[in-house]
Amino acid sequence: MLTIRATLEPNGHVRLPASVHCEKPMPILVTFLDEPEDSPSSSDNLTETGNVAATLKLLHSPEFRQLPKSDAEEIEQRIQSLREE
């Protein structure tokens, strides 16, 4: 398993660092992080509320809901095989 920092664009696409490449489609897990503590807006409740609203809007959008769903069993098998390597 590999953890990297990526960016979720307003259009719903995930932007990975340029150094990340894969030869075939692979399942990933996405964790939404709060803004960094050193961000000037991190203590601004209005900004946090706006981020929550924007995230909820994205999660409920037809485009997001139409994305292919991963099979939980397949993901668990993949994680297990990576642990055993």
PyMOL Python script that loads the backbone (N, CA, C, O; Angstrom):
from pymol import cmd

cmd.read_pdbstr("""\
ATOM      1  N   MET A   1       0.848  -1.168   0.000  1.00  0.00           N
ATOM      2  CA  MET A   1       0.000   0.000   0.000  1.00  0.00           C
ATOM      3  C   MET A   1       0.894   1.231   0.000  1.00  0.00           C
ATOM      4  O   MET A   1       1.944   1.245   0.641  1.00  0.00           O
ATOM      5  N   LEU A   2       0.482   2.236  -0.705  1.00  0.00           N
ATOM      6  CA  LEU A   2       1.238   3.471  -0.837  1.00  0.00           C
ATOM      7  C   LEU A   2       0.310   4.629  -0.515  1.00  0.00           C
ATOM      8  O   LEU A   2      -0.821   4.674  -0.999  1.00  0.00           O
ATOM      9  N   THR A   3       0.777   5.556   0.292  1.00  0.00           N
ATOM     10  CA  THR A   3      -0.002   6.755   0.591  1.00  0.00           C
ATOM     11  C   THR A   3       0.679   7.944  -0.064  1.00  0.00           C
ATOM     12  O   THR A   3       1.877   8.163   0.115  1.00  0.00           O
ATOM     13  N   ILE A   4      -0.091   8.708  -0.822  1.00  0.00           N
ATOM     14  CA  ILE A   4       0.437   9.914  -1.458  1.00  0.00           C
ATOM     15  C   ILE A   4      -0.550  11.047  -1.237  1.00  0.00           C
ATOM     16  O   ILE A   4      -1.719  10.814  -0.929  1.00  0.00           O
ATOM     17  N   ARG A   5      -0.081  12.253  -1.392  1.00  0.00           N
ATOM     18  CA  ARG A   5      -0.949  13.416  -1.287  1.00  0.00           C
ATOM     19  C   ARG A   5      -1.408  13.782  -2.694  1.00  0.00           C
ATOM     20  O   ARG A   5      -0.594  13.893  -3.610  1.00  0.00           O
ATOM     21  N   ALA A   6      -2.707  13.968  -2.859  1.00  0.00           N
ATOM     22  CA  ALA A   6      -3.287  14.311  -4.154  1.00  0.00           C
ATOM     23  C   ALA A   6      -4.245  15.479  -3.947  1.00  0.00           C
ATOM     24  O   ALA A   6      -4.487  15.897  -2.814  1.00  0.00           O
ATOM     25  N   THR A   7      -4.781  15.997  -5.031  1.00  0.00           N
ATOM     26  CA  THR A   7      -5.696  17.127  -4.967  1.00  0.00           C
ATOM     27  C   THR A   7      -6.987  16.771  -5.670  1.00  0.00           C
ATOM     28  O   THR A   7      -6.975  16.262  -6.791  1.00  0.00           O
ATOM     29  N   LEU A   8      -8.109  17.042  -5.006  1.00  0.00           N
ATOM     30  CA  LEU A   8      -9.414  16.865  -5.630  1.00  0.00           C
ATOM     31  C   LEU A   8      -9.780  18.184  -6.293  1.00  0.00           C
ATOM     32  O   LEU A   8      -9.923  19.209  -5.627  1.00  0.00           O
ATOM     33  N   GLU A   9      -9.928  18.145  -7.607  1.00  0.00           N
ATOM     34  CA  GLU A   9     -10.264  19.343  -8.364  1.00  0.00           C
ATOM     35  C   GLU A   9     -11.767  19.618  -8.261  1.00  0.00           C
ATOM     36  O   GLU A   9     -12.537  18.697  -7.989  1.00  0.00           O
ATOM     37  N   PRO A  10     -12.194  20.857  -8.472  1.00  0.00           N
ATOM     38  CA  PRO A  10     -13.617  21.188  -8.409  1.00  0.00           C
ATOM     39  C   PRO A  10     -14.493  20.366  -9.353  1.00  0.00           C
ATOM     40  O   PRO A  10     -15.682  20.184  -9.094  1.00  0.00           O
ATOM     41  N   ASN A  11     -13.910  19.871 -10.443  1.00  0.00           N
ATOM     42  CA  ASN A  11     -14.683  19.068 -11.397  1.00  0.00           C
ATOM     43  C   ASN A  11     -14.795  17.604 -10.970  1.00  0.00           C
ATOM     44  O   ASN A  11     -15.387  16.798 -11.687  1.00  0.00           O
ATOM     45  N   GLY A  12     -14.227  17.248  -9.801  1.00  0.00           N
ATOM     46  CA  GLY A  12     -14.317  15.888  -9.292  1.00  0.00           C
ATOM     47  C   GLY A  12     -13.146  15.002  -9.660  1.00  0.00           C
ATOM     48  O   GLY A  12     -13.069  13.871  -9.180  1.00  0.00           O
ATOM     49  N   HIS A  13     -12.236  15.470 -10.488  1.00  0.00           N
ATOM     50  CA  HIS A  13     -11.066  14.678 -10.844  1.00  0.00           C
ATOM     51  C   HIS A  13     -10.025  14.761  -9.736  1.00  0.00           C
ATOM     52  O   HIS A  13      -9.879  15.791  -9.078  1.00  0.00           O
ATOM     53  N   VAL A  14      -9.307  13.665  -9.540  1.00  0.00           N
ATOM     54  CA  VAL A  14      -8.229  13.622  -8.566  1.00  0.00           C
ATOM     55  C   VAL A  14      -6.925  13.846  -9.313  1.00  0.00           C
ATOM     56  O   VAL A  14      -6.613  13.128 -10.263  1.00  0.00           O
ATOM     57  N   ARG A  15      -6.165  14.845  -8.881  1.00  0.00           N
ATOM     58  CA  ARG A  15      -4.874  15.143  -9.516  1.00  0.00           C
ATOM     59  C   ARG A  15      -3.768  14.556  -8.649  1.00  0.00           C
ATOM     60  O   ARG A  15      -3.585  14.954  -7.498  1.00  0.00           O
ATOM     61  N   LEU A  16      -3.030  13.601  -9.220  1.00  0.00           N
ATOM     62  CA  LEU A  16      -1.927  12.952  -8.528  1.00  0.00           C
ATOM     63  C   LEU A  16      -0.620  13.646  -8.884  1.00  0.00           C
ATOM     64  O   LEU A  16      -0.545  14.331  -9.904  1.00  0.00           O
ATOM     65  N   PRO A  17       0.410  13.481  -8.061  1.00  0.00           N
ATOM     66  CA  PRO A  17       1.718  14.037  -8.422  1.00  0.00           C
ATOM     67  C   PRO A  17       2.188  13.446  -9.753  1.00  0.00           C
ATOM     68  O   PRO A  17       1.867  12.304 -10.080  1.00  0.00           O
ATOM     69  N   ALA A  18       2.940  14.223 -10.504  1.00  0.00           N
ATOM     70  CA  ALA A  18       3.399  13.795 -11.828  1.00  0.00           C
ATOM     71  C   ALA A  18       4.243  12.519 -11.761  1.00  0.00           C
ATOM     72  O   ALA A  18       4.318  11.778 -12.741  1.00  0.00           O
ATOM     73  N   SER A  19       4.867  12.262 -10.630  1.00  0.00           N
ATOM     74  CA  SER A  19       5.733  11.086 -10.510  1.00  0.00           C
ATOM     75  C   SER A  19       4.957   9.782 -10.335  1.00  0.00           C
ATOM     76  O   SER A  19       5.559   8.708 -10.366  1.00  0.00           O
ATOM     77  N   VAL A  20       3.637   9.849 -10.152  1.00  0.00           N
ATOM     78  CA  VAL A  20       2.836   8.639  -9.937  1.00  0.00           C
ATOM     79  C   VAL A  20       2.326   8.129 -11.275  1.00  0.00           C
ATOM     80  O   VAL A  20       1.620   8.835 -11.995  1.00  0.00           O
ATOM     81  N   HIS A  21       2.691   6.895 -11.599  1.00  0.00           N
ATOM     82  CA  HIS A  21       2.258   6.262 -12.844  1.00  0.00           C
ATOM     83  C   HIS A  21       1.775   4.850 -12.532  1.00  0.00           C
ATOM     84  O   HIS A  21       2.278   4.206 -11.611  1.00  0.00           O
ATOM     85  N   CYS A  22       0.811   4.376 -13.290  1.00  0.00           N
ATOM     86  CA  CYS A  22       0.414   2.974 -13.182  1.00  0.00           C
ATOM     87  C   CYS A  22       0.134   2.470 -14.587  1.00  0.00           C
ATOM     88  O   CYS A  22      -0.265   3.228 -15.471  1.00  0.00           O
ATOM     89  N   GLU A  23       0.352   1.174 -14.774  1.00  0.00           N
ATOM     90  CA  GLU A  23       0.213   0.576 -16.101  1.00  0.00           C
ATOM     91  C   GLU A  23      -1.209   0.161 -16.422  1.00  0.00           C
ATOM     92  O   GLU A  23      -1.555  -0.033 -17.588  1.00  0.00           O
ATOM     93  N   LYS A  24      -2.040   0.024 -15.392  1.00  0.00           N
ATOM     94  CA  LYS A  24      -3.425  -0.399 -15.604  1.00  0.00           C
ATOM     95  C   LYS A  24      -4.293   0.246 -14.528  1.00  0.00           C
ATOM     96  O   LYS A  24      -3.772   0.694 -13.507  1.00  0.00           O
ATOM     97  N   PRO A  25      -5.599   0.300 -14.738  1.00  0.00           N
ATOM     98  CA  PRO A  25      -6.465   0.868 -13.708  1.00  0.00           C
ATOM     99  C   PRO A  25      -6.312   0.104 -12.395  1.00  0.00           C
ATOM    100  O   PRO A  25      -6.197  -1.122 -12.393  1.00  0.00           O
ATOM    101  N   MET A  26      -6.312   0.825 -11.294  1.00  0.00           N
ATOM    102  CA  MET A  26      -6.209   0.168 -10.003  1.00  0.00           C
ATOM    103  C   MET A  26      -7.112   0.857  -8.998  1.00  0.00           C
ATOM    104  O   MET A  26      -7.313   2.069  -9.070  1.00  0.00           O
ATOM    105  N   PRO A  27      -7.651   0.100  -8.070  1.00  0.00           N
ATOM    106  CA  PRO A  27      -8.512   0.699  -7.066  1.00  0.00           C
ATOM    107  C   PRO A  27      -7.685   1.549  -6.108  1.00  0.00           C
ATOM    108  O   PRO A  27      -6.540   1.219  -5.801  1.00  0.00           O
ATOM    109  N   ILE A  28      -8.265   2.625  -5.651  1.00  0.00           N
ATOM    110  CA  ILE A  28      -7.611   3.484  -4.674  1.00  0.00           C
ATOM    111  C   ILE A  28      -8.609   3.822  -3.577  1.00  0.00           C
ATOM    112  O   ILE A  28      -9.820   3.715  -3.767  1.00  0.00           O
ATOM    113  N   LEU A  29      -8.094   4.224  -2.447  1.00  0.00           N
ATOM    114  CA  LEU A  29      -8.909   4.730  -1.360  1.00  0.00           C
ATOM    115  C   LEU A  29      -8.649   6.227  -1.266  1.00  0.00           C
ATOM    116  O   LEU A  29      -7.506   6.667  -1.393  1.00  0.00           O
ATOM    117  N   VAL A  30      -9.686   7.003  -1.048  1.00  0.00           N
ATOM    118  CA  VAL A  30      -9.541   8.451  -0.963  1.00  0.00           C
ATOM    119  C   VAL A  30      -9.976   8.904   0.420  1.00  0.00           C
ATOM    120  O   VAL A  30     -11.061   8.552   0.883  1.00  0.00           O
ATOM    121  N   THR A  31      -9.124   9.691   1.081  1.00  0.00           N
ATOM    122  CA  THR A  31      -9.445  10.263   2.382  1.00  0.00           C
ATOM    123  C   THR A  31      -9.460  11.771   2.219  1.00  0.00           C
ATOM    124  O   THR A  31      -8.501  12.358   1.717  1.00  0.00           O
ATOM    125  N   PHE A  32     -10.550  12.399   2.645  1.00  0.00           N
ATOM    126  CA  PHE A  32     -10.627  13.849   2.586  1.00  0.00           C
ATOM    127  C   PHE A  32      -9.938  14.415   3.822  1.00  0.00           C
ATOM    128  O   PHE A  32     -10.299  14.073   4.948  1.00  0.00           O
ATOM    129  N   LEU A  33      -8.958  15.270   3.614  1.00  0.00           N
ATOM    130  CA  LEU A  33      -8.207  15.884   4.700  1.00  0.00           C
ATOM    131  C   LEU A  33      -8.706  17.292   4.959  1.00  0.00           C
ATOM    132  O   LEU A  33      -9.153  17.975   4.038  1.00  0.00           O
ATOM    133  N   ASP A  34      -8.634  17.730   6.208  1.00  0.00           N
ATOM    134  CA  ASP A  34      -8.926  19.126   6.506  1.00  0.00           C
ATOM    135  C   ASP A  34      -7.813  19.977   5.927  1.00  0.00           C
ATOM    136  O   ASP A  34      -6.750  19.468   5.570  1.00  0.00           O
ATOM    137  N   GLU A  35      -8.058  21.261   5.836  1.00  0.00           N
ATOM    138  CA  GLU A  35      -7.015  22.158   5.356  1.00  0.00           C
ATOM    139  C   GLU A  35      -5.854  22.148   6.346  1.00  0.00           C
ATOM    140  O   GLU A  35      -6.075  21.962   7.542  1.00  0.00           O
ATOM    141  N   PRO A  36      -4.622  22.343   5.874  1.00  0.00           N
ATOM    142  CA  PRO A  36      -3.470  22.376   6.776  1.00  0.00           C
ATOM    143  C   PRO A  36      -3.638  23.453   7.837  1.00  0.00           C
ATOM    144  O   PRO A  36      -4.271  24.481   7.600  1.00  0.00           O
ATOM    145  N   GLU A  37      -3.056  23.202   9.023  1.00  0.00           N
ATOM    146  CA  GLU A  37      -3.180  24.160  10.123  1.00  0.00           C
ATOM    147  C   GLU A  37      -2.545  25.495   9.801  1.00  0.00           C
ATOM    148  O   GLU A  37      -2.980  26.527  10.313  1.00  0.00           O
ATOM    149  N   ASP A  38      -1.519  25.494   8.959  1.00  0.00           N
ATOM    150  CA  ASP A  38      -0.846  26.750   8.632  1.00  0.00           C
ATOM    151  C   ASP A  38      -1.576  27.549   7.564  1.00  0.00           C
ATOM    152  O   ASP A  38      -1.138  28.639   7.193  1.00  0.00           O
ATOM    153  N   SER A  39      -2.692  27.013   7.066  1.00  0.00           N
ATOM    154  CA  SER A  39      -3.484  27.728   6.066  1.00  0.00           C
ATOM    155  C   SER A  39      -4.202  28.895   6.731  1.00  0.00           C
ATOM    156  O   SER A  39      -4.787  28.712   7.799  1.00  0.00           O
ATOM    157  N   PRO A  40      -4.180  30.086   6.139  1.00  0.00           N
ATOM    158  CA  PRO A  40      -4.837  31.236   6.759  1.00  0.00           C
ATOM    159  C   PRO A  40      -6.332  31.041   6.945  1.00  0.00           C
ATOM    160  O   PRO A  40      -6.924  31.660   7.828  1.00  0.00           O
ATOM    161  N   SER A  41      -6.952  30.202   6.140  1.00  0.00           N
ATOM    162  CA  SER A  41      -8.399  30.021   6.249  1.00  0.00           C
ATOM    163  C   SER A  41      -8.793  28.855   7.133  1.00  0.00           C
ATOM    164  O   SER A  41      -9.983  28.604   7.320  1.00  0.00           O
ATOM    165  N   SER A  42      -7.810  28.126   7.690  1.00  0.00           N
ATOM    166  CA  SER A  42      -8.150  26.916   8.436  1.00  0.00           C
ATOM    167  C   SER A  42      -8.933  27.210   9.704  1.00  0.00           C
ATOM    168  O   SER A  42      -9.662  26.343  10.185  1.00  0.00           O
ATOM    169  N   SER A  43      -8.804  28.395  10.252  1.00  0.00           N
ATOM    170  CA  SER A  43      -9.540  28.708  11.471  1.00  0.00           C
ATOM    171  C   SER A  43     -10.821  29.475  11.180  1.00  0.00           C
ATOM    172  O   SER A  43     -11.544  29.847  12.104  1.00  0.00           O
ATOM    173  N   ASP A  44     -11.101  29.710   9.934  1.00  0.00           N
ATOM    174  CA  ASP A  44     -12.277  30.470   9.534  1.00  0.00           C
ATOM    175  C   ASP A  44     -13.462  29.529   9.373  1.00  0.00           C
ATOM    176  O   ASP A  44     -13.499  28.736   8.433  1.00  0.00           O
ATOM    177  N   ASN A  45     -14.439  29.609  10.288  1.00  0.00           N
ATOM    178  CA  ASN A  45     -15.588  28.700  10.241  1.00  0.00           C
ATOM    179  C   ASN A  45     -16.361  28.828   8.949  1.00  0.00           C
ATOM    180  O   ASN A  45     -16.903  27.836   8.462  1.00  0.00           O
ATOM    181  N   LEU A  46     -16.431  30.015   8.379  1.00  0.00           N
ATOM    182  CA  LEU A  46     -17.156  30.190   7.129  1.00  0.00           C
ATOM    183  C   LEU A  46     -16.498  29.388   6.014  1.00  0.00           C
ATOM    184  O   LEU A  46     -17.180  28.767   5.199  1.00  0.00           O
ATOM    185  N   THR A  47     -15.166  29.406   5.982  1.00  0.00           N
ATOM    186  CA  THR A  47     -14.452  28.651   4.965  1.00  0.00           C
ATOM    187  C   THR A  47     -14.662  27.159   5.174  1.00  0.00           C
ATOM    188  O   THR A  47     -14.910  26.429   4.215  1.00  0.00           O
ATOM    189  N   GLU A  48     -14.564  26.694   6.425  1.00  0.00           N
ATOM    190  CA  GLU A  48     -14.765  25.275   6.696  1.00  0.00           C
ATOM    191  C   GLU A  48     -16.177  24.853   6.322  1.00  0.00           C
ATOM    192  O   GLU A  48     -16.381  23.779   5.755  1.00  0.00           O
ATOM    193  N   THR A  49     -17.149  25.698   6.638  1.00  0.00           N
ATOM    194  CA  THR A  49     -18.537  25.405   6.277  1.00  0.00           C
ATOM    195  C   THR A  49     -18.672  25.354   4.762  1.00  0.00           C
ATOM    196  O   THR A  49     -19.373  24.489   4.236  1.00  0.00           O
ATOM    197  N   GLY A  50     -18.023  26.254   4.064  1.00  0.00           N
ATOM    198  CA  GLY A  50     -18.041  26.248   2.608  1.00  0.00           C
ATOM    199  C   GLY A  50     -17.414  24.987   2.045  1.00  0.00           C
ATOM    200  O   GLY A  50     -17.910  24.427   1.068  1.00  0.00           O
ATOM    201  N   ASN A  51     -16.312  24.533   2.661  1.00  0.00           N
ATOM    202  CA  ASN A  51     -15.666  23.300   2.207  1.00  0.00           C
ATOM    203  C   ASN A  51     -16.570  22.101   2.421  1.00  0.00           C
ATOM    204  O   ASN A  51     -16.660  21.226   1.560  1.00  0.00           O
ATOM    205  N   VAL A  52     -17.233  22.057   3.554  1.00  0.00           N
ATOM    206  CA  VAL A  52     -18.147  20.949   3.833  1.00  0.00           C
ATOM    207  C   VAL A  52     -19.293  20.965   2.834  1.00  0.00           C
ATOM    208  O   VAL A  52     -19.656  19.929   2.277  1.00  0.00           O
ATOM    209  N   ALA A  53     -19.859  22.139   2.609  1.00  0.00           N
ATOM    210  CA  ALA A  53     -20.966  22.256   1.662  1.00  0.00           C
ATOM    211  C   ALA A  53     -20.525  21.836   0.256  1.00  0.00           C
ATOM    212  O   ALA A  53     -21.251  21.130  -0.443  1.00  0.00           O
ATOM    213  N   ALA A  54     -19.336  22.273  -0.149  1.00  0.00           N
ATOM    214  CA  ALA A  54     -18.833  21.926  -1.480  1.00  0.00           C
ATOM    215  C   ALA A  54     -18.580  20.419  -1.587  1.00  0.00           C
ATOM    216  O   ALA A  54     -18.863  19.812  -2.620  1.00  0.00           O
ATOM    217  N   THR A  55     -18.048  19.820  -0.521  1.00  0.00           N
ATOM    218  CA  THR A  55     -17.791  18.380  -0.533  1.00  0.00           C
ATOM    219  C   THR A  55     -19.101  17.597  -0.599  1.00  0.00           C
ATOM    220  O   THR A  55     -19.224  16.642  -1.366  1.00  0.00           O
ATOM    221  N   LEU A  56     -20.077  18.010   0.211  1.00  0.00           N
ATOM    222  CA  LEU A  56     -21.382  17.337   0.178  1.00  0.00           C
ATOM    223  C   LEU A  56     -22.049  17.487  -1.184  1.00  0.00           C
ATOM    224  O   LEU A  56     -22.671  16.550  -1.682  1.00  0.00           O
ATOM    225  N   LYS A  57     -21.918  18.670  -1.784  1.00  0.00           N
ATOM    226  CA  LYS A  57     -22.489  18.890  -3.117  1.00  0.00           C
ATOM    227  C   LYS A  57     -21.838  17.938  -4.127  1.00  0.00           C
ATOM    228  O   LYS A  57     -22.519  17.349  -4.966  1.00  0.00           O
ATOM    229  N   LEU A  58     -20.509  17.796  -4.035  1.00  0.00           N
ATOM    230  CA  LEU A  58     -19.796  16.880  -4.926  1.00  0.00           C
ATOM    231  C   LEU A  58     -20.263  15.443  -4.709  1.00  0.00           C
ATOM    232  O   LEU A  58     -20.547  14.729  -5.671  1.00  0.00           O
ATOM    233  N   LEU A  59     -20.343  15.016  -3.437  1.00  0.00           N
ATOM    234  CA  LEU A  59     -20.718  13.638  -3.133  1.00  0.00           C
ATOM    235  C   LEU A  59     -22.134  13.304  -3.585  1.00  0.00           C
ATOM    236  O   LEU A  59     -22.433  12.146  -3.878  1.00  0.00           O
ATOM    237  N   HIS A  60     -22.997  14.294  -3.645  1.00  0.00           N
ATOM    238  CA  HIS A  60     -24.383  14.067  -4.059  1.00  0.00           C
ATOM    239  C   HIS A  60     -24.625  14.356  -5.543  1.00  0.00           C
ATOM    240  O   HIS A  60     -25.738  14.174  -6.034  1.00  0.00           O
ATOM    241  N   SER A  61     -23.595  14.804  -6.254  1.00  0.00           N
ATOM    242  CA  SER A  61     -23.759  15.153  -7.661  1.00  0.00           C
ATOM    243  C   SER A  61     -23.967  13.899  -8.508  1.00  0.00           C
ATOM    244  O   SER A  61     -23.439  12.837  -8.179  1.00  0.00           O
ATOM    245  N   PRO A  62     -24.733  14.011  -9.597  1.00  0.00           N
ATOM    246  CA  PRO A  62     -24.944  12.862 -10.491  1.00  0.00           C
ATOM    247  C   PRO A  62     -23.630  12.322 -11.065  1.00  0.00           C
ATOM    248  O   PRO A  62     -23.469  11.111 -11.216  1.00  0.00           O
ATOM    249  N   GLU A  63     -22.696  13.217 -11.382  1.00  0.00           N
ATOM    250  CA  GLU A  63     -21.418  12.777 -11.955  1.00  0.00           C
ATOM    251  C   GLU A  63     -20.659  11.888 -10.963  1.00  0.00           C
ATOM    252  O   GLU A  63     -20.112  10.852 -11.343  1.00  0.00           O
ATOM    253  N   PHE A  64     -20.629  12.296  -9.705  1.00  0.00           N
ATOM    254  CA  PHE A  64     -19.917  11.519  -8.690  1.00  0.00           C
ATOM    255  C   PHE A  64     -20.623  10.190  -8.451  1.00  0.00           C
ATOM    256  O   PHE A  64     -19.971   9.152  -8.336  1.00  0.00           O
ATOM    257  N   ARG A  65     -21.940  10.216  -8.377  1.00  0.00           N
ATOM    258  CA  ARG A  65     -22.705   8.994  -8.118  1.00  0.00           C
ATOM    259  C   ARG A  65     -22.600   7.997  -9.273  1.00  0.00           C
ATOM    260  O   ARG A  65     -22.797   6.799  -9.065  1.00  0.00           O
ATOM    261  N   GLN A  66     -22.294   8.468 -10.488  1.00  0.00           N
ATOM    262  CA  GLN A  66     -22.185   7.579 -11.638  1.00  0.00           C
ATOM    263  C   GLN A  66     -20.794   6.969 -11.787  1.00  0.00           C
ATOM    264  O   GLN A  66     -20.582   6.121 -12.653  1.00  0.00           O
ATOM    265  N   LEU A  67     -19.839   7.396 -10.947  1.00  0.00           N
ATOM    266  CA  LEU A  67     -18.501   6.806 -11.011  1.00  0.00           C
ATOM    267  C   LEU A  67     -18.588   5.325 -10.664  1.00  0.00           C
ATOM    268  O   LEU A  67     -19.419   4.929  -9.847  1.00  0.00           O
ATOM    269  N   PRO A  68     -17.734   4.499 -11.279  1.00  0.00           N
ATOM    270  CA  PRO A  68     -17.780   3.065 -10.977  1.00  0.00           C
ATOM    271  C   PRO A  68     -17.464   2.815  -9.504  1.00  0.00           C
ATOM    272  O   PRO A  68     -16.607   3.478  -8.919  1.00  0.00           O
ATOM    273  N   LYS A  69     -18.161   1.857  -8.919  1.00  0.00           N
ATOM    274  CA  LYS A  69     -17.967   1.492  -7.520  1.00  0.00           C
ATOM    275  C   LYS A  69     -16.982   0.329  -7.442  1.00  0.00           C
ATOM    276  O   LYS A  69     -17.001  -0.572  -8.281  1.00  0.00           O
ATOM    277  N   SER A  70     -16.131   0.361  -6.436  1.00  0.00           N
ATOM    278  CA  SER A  70     -15.172  -0.719  -6.225  1.00  0.00           C
ATOM    279  C   SER A  70     -15.823  -1.844  -5.436  1.00  0.00           C
ATOM    280  O   SER A  70     -16.719  -1.618  -4.622  1.00  0.00           O
ATOM    281  N   ASP A  71     -15.364  -3.038  -5.691  1.00  0.00           N
ATOM    282  CA  ASP A  71     -15.836  -4.213  -4.966  1.00  0.00           C
ATOM    283  C   ASP A  71     -15.021  -4.329  -3.678  1.00  0.00           C
ATOM    284  O   ASP A  71     -13.806  -4.516  -3.732  1.00  0.00           O
ATOM    285  N   ALA A  72     -15.680  -4.220  -2.520  1.00  0.00           N
ATOM    286  CA  ALA A  72     -15.001  -4.227  -1.221  1.00  0.00           C
ATOM    287  C   ALA A  72     -14.186  -5.501  -1.017  1.00  0.00           C
ATOM    288  O   ALA A  72     -13.094  -5.454  -0.450  1.00  0.00           O
ATOM    289  N   GLU A  73     -14.700  -6.622  -1.467  1.00  0.00           N
ATOM    290  CA  GLU A  73     -13.990  -7.892  -1.318  1.00  0.00           C
ATOM    291  C   GLU A  73     -12.699  -7.889  -2.142  1.00  0.00           C
ATOM    292  O   GLU A  73     -11.661  -8.369  -1.686  1.00  0.00           O
ATOM    293  N   GLU A  74     -12.775  -7.348  -3.347  1.00  0.00           N
ATOM    294  CA  GLU A  74     -11.589  -7.274  -4.208  1.00  0.00           C
ATOM    295  C   GLU A  74     -10.530  -6.366  -3.585  1.00  0.00           C
ATOM    296  O   GLU A  74      -9.340  -6.677  -3.629  1.00  0.00           O
ATOM    297  N   ILE A  75     -10.956  -5.262  -3.015  1.00  0.00           N
ATOM    298  CA  ILE A  75     -10.022  -4.342  -2.367  1.00  0.00           C
ATOM    299  C   ILE A  75      -9.350  -5.031  -1.186  1.00  0.00           C
ATOM    300  O   ILE A  75      -8.135  -4.933  -1.016  1.00  0.00           O
ATOM    301  N   GLU A  76     -10.134  -5.723  -0.377  1.00  0.00           N
ATOM    302  CA  GLU A  76      -9.584  -6.417   0.787  1.00  0.00           C
ATOM    303  C   GLU A  76      -8.575  -7.482   0.359  1.00  0.00           C
ATOM    304  O   GLU A  76      -7.539  -7.643   1.004  1.00  0.00           O
ATOM    305  N   GLN A  77      -8.866  -8.212  -0.725  1.00  0.00           N
ATOM    306  CA  GLN A  77      -7.929  -9.210  -1.228  1.00  0.00           C
ATOM    307  C   GLN A  77      -6.640  -8.554  -1.704  1.00  0.00           C
ATOM    308  O   GLN A  77      -5.549  -9.069  -1.463  1.00  0.00           O
ATOM    309  N   ARG A  78      -6.767  -7.427  -2.375  1.00  0.00           N
ATOM    310  CA  ARG A  78      -5.587  -6.699  -2.868  1.00  0.00           C
ATOM    311  C   ARG A  78      -4.729  -6.215  -1.704  1.00  0.00           C
ATOM    312  O   ARG A  78      -3.504  -6.335  -1.738  1.00  0.00           O
ATOM    313  N   ILE A  79      -5.370  -5.670  -0.683  1.00  0.00           N
ATOM    314  CA  ILE A  79      -4.641  -5.201   0.500  1.00  0.00           C
ATOM    315  C   ILE A  79      -3.914  -6.369   1.158  1.00  0.00           C
ATOM    316  O   ILE A  79      -2.746  -6.254   1.529  1.00  0.00           O
ATOM    317  N   GLN A  80      -4.606  -7.482   1.298  1.00  0.00           N
ATOM    318  CA  GLN A  80      -4.003  -8.662   1.922  1.00  0.00           C
ATOM    319  C   GLN A  80      -2.800  -9.149   1.126  1.00  0.00           C
ATOM    320  O   GLN A  80      -1.766  -9.487   1.702  1.00  0.00           O
ATOM    321  N   SER A  81      -2.933  -9.185  -0.203  1.00  0.00           N
ATOM    322  CA  SER A  81      -1.806  -9.655  -1.022  1.00  0.00           C
ATOM    323  C   SER A  81      -0.624  -8.697  -0.922  1.00  0.00           C
ATOM    324  O   SER A  81       0.526  -9.135  -0.938  1.00  0.00           O
ATOM    325  N   LEU A  82      -0.890  -7.395  -0.819  1.00  0.00           N
ATOM    326  CA  LEU A  82       0.206  -6.435  -0.652  1.00  0.00           C
ATOM    327  C   LEU A  82       0.886  -6.600   0.700  1.00  0.00           C
ATOM    328  O   LEU A  82       2.104  -6.456   0.804  1.00  0.00           O
ATOM    329  N   ARG A  83       0.113  -6.900   1.729  1.00  0.00           N
ATOM    330  CA  ARG A  83       0.697  -7.128   3.049  1.00  0.00           C
ATOM    331  C   ARG A  83       1.594  -8.358   3.062  1.00  0.00           C
ATOM    332  O   ARG A  83       2.604  -8.396   3.764  1.00  0.00           O
ATOM    333  N   GLU A  84       1.216  -9.360   2.280  1.00  0.00           N
ATOM    334  CA  GLU A  84       1.980 -10.608   2.257  1.00  0.00           C
ATOM    335  C   GLU A  84       3.246 -10.523   1.415  1.00  0.00           C
ATOM    336  O   GLU A  84       4.133 -11.368   1.543  1.00  0.00           O
ATOM    337  N   GLU A  85       3.340  -9.519   0.561  1.00  0.00           N
ATOM    338  CA  GLU A  85       4.539  -9.381  -0.308  1.00  0.00           C
ATOM    339  C   GLU A  85       5.755  -8.986   0.478  1.00  0.00           C
ATOM    340  O   GLU A  85       6.835  -8.830  -0.093  1.00  0.00           O
TER     341      GLU A  85
END
""", "prot")
cmd.dss("prot")
cmd.show_as("cartoon", "prot")
cmd.util.cbc("prot")
cmd.orient("prot")
